[in-house]
């Protein structure tokens, strides 16, 4: 079984991190994955959310509740009960 440890630390002035855990056996081979928090990473542009916050989509107000009807308009609408009805007209 693989042992997984999670720890938060700060990179020191030597650009290094230290992990101390009694669960680690001296001499054991381990794999280390470092995830740098977004605030500390160098960003070259706006985040996805910032870049897309002003996008406007032209859709009916009830689009999310009638999505299937819009997507499958020529198949007939679906009632909330799951039964389909056909449009006449």
Secondary structure by P-SEA (a helix, b strand, c coil): cbbbbbbbbbbccccbbbbbbccccccbbbbbbbbbccccccccccccccccccccccccccccccccccccccccccccccbbbbbcc
